[in-house]
Amino acid sequence: MHFKLIIALVEDSTTEKVLEAARSAGATGSTVINHARGEGIEQSKTFLGLTLDTQRDVLLLLVEEHLSRTILEKISEAGEFDNQSGSGIAFQIDIEDAVGVSHQIASLSQVVEEEL
């Protein structure tokens, strides 16, 4: 079984919604890193010398490669990435090897066979 790592950078207010969408599309788990900071095309606004940033979360999802595109699309829809500038971004990268996922492989085998 081959895996992809989906990395999503989302506003902390949408983290749960995005995770729920990913799980409904076939993701079996995630790791959330809180309080990340980032900048896009537009720089953060300041007020009296203080930067007004919204908190971001980094979501890491190790998913089976046949399910990855569907999960990525569901994440984008839930986070409304294409509707609003600065709402988030998600991308996937290939994973050469992974350990500690034998329990996921057992539950994913049937799901992947049904997809194919």
N, C-alpha and C positions, 0 to 999 in steps of 0.2 A: 504494500500500500504506500502511495506517495502523498506527501503533504505540502501545503503552501502555508505561509505565514501571512495573515492579513493584519496590517497595522492601520489602525484608524485613530485619527487625532480629532477629537470632538469636544464641543463645549460641555462642561460638567453637567449642565442642566439637561442635556439630551443623552447622557451616557446610558441610563437604564433603558430608554426607548430603543437605542441602537443595539444594545446587548439582547434585548427581547427579540428584535427583528432577526439578528444573527442566529439566535437559538432556534427560532421558528423555521429558519431556512436550512438548518442542519448542523450548526456549530455545536460542539459538545462541551465547550468550556472556554474560559477567557482569563486573561490577566489584565488588571486595570492598574495603571500607574497614574496617581492623582497629581494635580497641581503642576502641570507642564505649562510652559509659556512658549508662544510662537508669534511670528509676524508674517503677514501676507503682503500683498501689493501695497495695501494702505497701512501706514504706521499707526501704532496705538495712539489714542488721544490722551492728552495730558490736561490736568487742571491744577493750577497753582504749583506746577513743577512735579506733581504726582502723576504717574502713569495709571490710566484707567484700563486695566486688562480684565477680560473675563477669564476665569480659570478653565483650563483645558485638561482633558484626560487622554492618556495614551492607552488604547485597547489593543491587546495582542491576542490573536485567535489562531491557533494551530488547527487547520481544517484539511479534510481530505480533498485532493486536487479536483475531483469531479464535481464537488459541491462548491468549490471556491468562488466561481464567477457568480453563481446565484446568491451566495451569502454576501459578496461584495456589492451586488446591485441592491439587495434588501437593506444593507447598511446605509448606502447612499440615499435611498428613498426615506428611510426613517430619520436620518440626520438632516435631510433636505439640503444636501451638499451643493446640488446644481441650482437651487432656487435662490440662495442668498449667499453673498460674498462673506467669507470668514466663518461659515457655519461648520466647516470641517473638511477633511480629506481622508481618503482611504486608498491603500494600495496593497498589492500582494507580491511576495517574493517566493522563489522556489526554496524548498528545504531539502538538502542533500540527504540528511539522516536525522532520526529522532529516537530517543529512548524514553522510557517512562510512559508510553502511550498504549501499552498493550490492552488496557481496559477499554480505550476508545476504539481500537481496531476491532475488537470483538463486537461492539455495538454498531460500528459503522459498516461492517462487511455486508450485512443484509441491506442497509439503506443504499449503498453504492451499487449492489447487484440489481436492485429495483430500478435505479436511475439508468443503468446501462441497458 
